[in-house]
Amino acid sequence: MNVLKRRLFACSLALVAASVLVASTGLASEASTEAANTMVVYKSPTCGCCVKWVDHVEAAGFTATTEHPADLLALKDDKGIPARSRSCHTGVTPSGYVFEGHVPARFILQFLADPPANAIGLAVPAMPVGSPGMEVGDRFMPYDVQLLMADGTTTVFARVETAADQYPSTAGS
């Protein structure tokens, strides 16, 4: 009978350990997702379009905090953002990826889901009219979302031809 009790105890202990492992893995996954959907946005304290862009990424599920560094250009230098790719604000995720300028949240999410090798982030240079945070009525200027590489080069990550291209497709919903 002692052998049976010991086996029952061992099985119960194994079941409890497995339950704890499954529960903690789920929590770790939730924490990881939460961290992936956070960013610090560095901007000028007086920039209104930056505030609108922060609203845009928060509406897409990100948690964004803002900081106003004394030397925003030095921060961009430190993050490896080429001068030709710069804009008014820089978002940085906990993993160090950078999102420069008015990058639509849909492309940030796409990038974070499968970051290309040697990439440091995405950029929308300058401030294209109609990009998230730069809305002016129904005016829109097509633009490229650049893929920023660690060696300072860029390639086109996405071409945005219409205002609708900036948002996930709602076809079929």
C-alpha positions as CSV (number, residue, x, y, z in Angstrom):
1,M,0.0,0.0,0.0
2,N,2.9,2.4,0.7
3,V,4.1,1.9,-2.9
4,L,0.7,2.9,-4.2
5,K,0.6,6.0,-2.0
6,R,4.0,7.0,-3.1
7,R,3.2,6.6,-6.8
8,L,-0.1,8.5,-6.3
9,F,1.9,11.3,-4.5
10,A,4.5,11.4,-7.3
11,C,1.9,11.6,-10.0
12,S,0.0,14.4,-8.2
13,L,3.3,16.3,-7.7
14,A,4.1,15.9,-11.4
15,L,0.6,17.1,-12.3
16,V,1.0,20.2,-10.1
17,A,4.5,20.9,-11.5
18,A,3.2,20.6,-15.1
19,S,0.2,23.0,-14.3
20,V,2.6,25.6,-12.8
21,L,4.9,25.3,-15.9
22,V,1.9,25.8,-18.3
23,A,0.6,28.7,-16.3
24,S,4.0,30.4,-16.1
25,T,4.6,29.9,-19.8
26,G,1.3,31.7,-20.6
27,L,2.2,34.5,-18.3
28,A,5.7,34.9,-19.8
29,S,4.1,34.9,-23.2
30,E,1.6,37.7,-22.2
31,A,4.5,39.7,-20.6
32,S,6.5,39.3,-23.8
33,T,3.7,40.5,-25.9
34,E,3.1,43.4,-23.6
35,A,6.7,44.4,-23.8
36,A,6.7,44.1,-27.6
37,N,3.8,46.5,-27.8
38,T,5.4,49.3,-25.8
39,M,7.6,52.1,-27.0
40,V,9.2,55.3,-25.8
41,V,8.6,58.2,-28.2
42,Y,11.3,60.9,-28.2
43,K,10.0,64.2,-29.5
44,S,10.0,68.0,-29.1
45,P,7.6,69.1,-26.3
46,T,5.9,71.5,-28.8
47,C,5.2,69.1,-31.7
48,G,1.5,68.5,-32.2
49,C,1.8,66.1,-35.1
50,C,3.9,63.8,-32.9
51,V,1.1,63.7,-30.3
52,K,-1.3,62.7,-33.1
53,W,1.1,59.9,-34.2
54,V,1.3,58.7,-30.6
55,D,-2.5,58.6,-30.5
56,H,-2.4,56.5,-33.8
57,V,0.0,53.9,-32.4
58,E,-1.9,53.7,-29.1
59,A,-5.2,53.1,-31.1
60,A,-3.4,50.2,-32.7
61,G,-2.7,48.6,-29.3
62,F,0.7,50.1,-28.3
63,T,1.5,51.6,-25.0
64,A,3.6,54.7,-25.7
65,T,5.3,57.0,-23.3
66,T,6.9,60.3,-24.4
67,E,10.2,61.9,-23.5
68,H,11.6,65.2,-24.5
69,P,15.4,64.9,-24.8
70,A,17.5,68.0,-24.7
71,D,19.3,66.9,-27.9
72,L,17.0,64.9,-30.2
73,L,19.5,64.9,-33.0
74,A,22.1,63.2,-30.8
75,L,19.6,60.6,-29.8
76,K,18.9,59.9,-33.5
77,D,22.7,59.6,-34.1
78,D,23.0,57.2,-31.2
79,K,20.2,55.0,-32.6
80,G,21.9,54.8,-36.0
81,I,19.2,56.7,-37.9
82,P,20.7,58.1,-41.2
83,A,20.2,61.8,-41.6
84,R,18.3,61.3,-44.9
85,S,15.7,59.1,-43.1
86,R,14.9,61.4,-40.2
87,S,11.7,63.1,-39.2
88,C,10.3,64.8,-36.1
89,H,10.1,62.0,-33.6
90,T,11.6,58.6,-32.8
91,G,9.9,55.6,-31.3
92,V,12.0,53.0,-29.6
93,T,10.8,49.6,-28.4
94,P,12.3,47.7,-25.4
95,S,14.2,45.5,-27.8
96,G,15.8,48.6,-29.3
97,Y,14.0,48.7,-32.7
98,V,13.5,52.3,-33.9
99,F,10.5,53.8,-35.7
100,E,11.4,57.2,-37.1
101,G,8.7,59.6,-38.1
102,H,5.1,59.0,-39.2
103,V,5.3,55.2,-39.7
104,P,1.9,53.6,-39.8
105,A,1.2,51.2,-36.9
106,R,0.3,48.4,-39.3
107,F,3.9,48.4,-40.7
108,I,5.4,48.5,-37.2
109,L,3.3,45.5,-36.2
110,Q,4.3,43.7,-39.4
111,F,8.0,44.5,-38.8
112,L,7.9,43.4,-35.1
113,A,6.2,40.1,-36.0
114,D,9.2,39.1,-38.2
115,P,12.1,41.6,-38.0
116,P,14.4,41.2,-41.0
117,A,18.0,40.2,-40.2
118,N,20.3,43.2,-39.5
119,A,17.4,45.7,-39.5
120,I,17.1,48.3,-36.8
121,G,13.7,49.6,-37.6
122,L,11.5,51.6,-40.1
123,A,11.4,55.2,-41.1
124,V,9.1,57.6,-42.9
125,P,11.4,60.5,-43.8
126,A,10.2,64.1,-43.6
127,M,6.5,64.5,-42.8
128,P,4.3,63.4,-45.7
129,V,0.9,65.0,-45.8
130,G,-1.8,62.5,-45.0
131,S,0.5,60.1,-43.1
132,P,-0.6,59.2,-39.5
133,G,-0.4,62.4,-37.5
134,M,-0.1,64.5,-40.6
135,E,-3.7,64.4,-41.7
136,V,-4.9,67.6,-43.5
137,G,-8.5,67.1,-44.6
138,D,-8.5,64.6,-47.5
139,R,-5.1,65.6,-48.8
140,F,-2.6,62.7,-49.2
141,M,1.0,62.4,-50.6
142,P,2.2,58.9,-51.5
143,Y,5.4,57.9,-49.6
144,D,7.8,55.0,-48.9
145,V,8.3,53.3,-45.5
146,Q,12.0,52.7,-45.4
147,L,13.7,49.6,-43.8
148,L,16.6,50.8,-41.7
149,M,19.6,48.5,-41.7
150,A,22.4,48.3,-39.1
151,D,25.0,49.3,-41.7
152,G,23.2,52.6,-42.4
153,T,21.6,51.6,-45.7
154,T,17.9,51.7,-46.4
155,T,15.5,49.8,-48.7
156,V,11.8,50.2,-49.3
157,F,9.8,48.2,-46.8
158,A,6.4,49.3,-48.1
159,R,5.0,51.8,-50.6
160,V,2.0,53.7,-49.4
161,E,0.0,54.9,-52.5
162,T,-3.3,55.9,-50.8
163,A,-4.4,56.9,-47.3
164,A,-6.2,53.5,-47.0
165,D,-2.9,51.7,-47.5
166,Q,-1.8,52.9,-44.1
167,Y,-4.4,50.8,-42.3
168,P,-5.1,47.1,-42.1
169,S,-7.6,45.8,-44.7
170,T,-11.1,45.3,-43.4
171,A,-12.1,43.2,-46.4
172,G,-14.1,40.2,-45.3
173,S,-15.0,41.6,-41.9
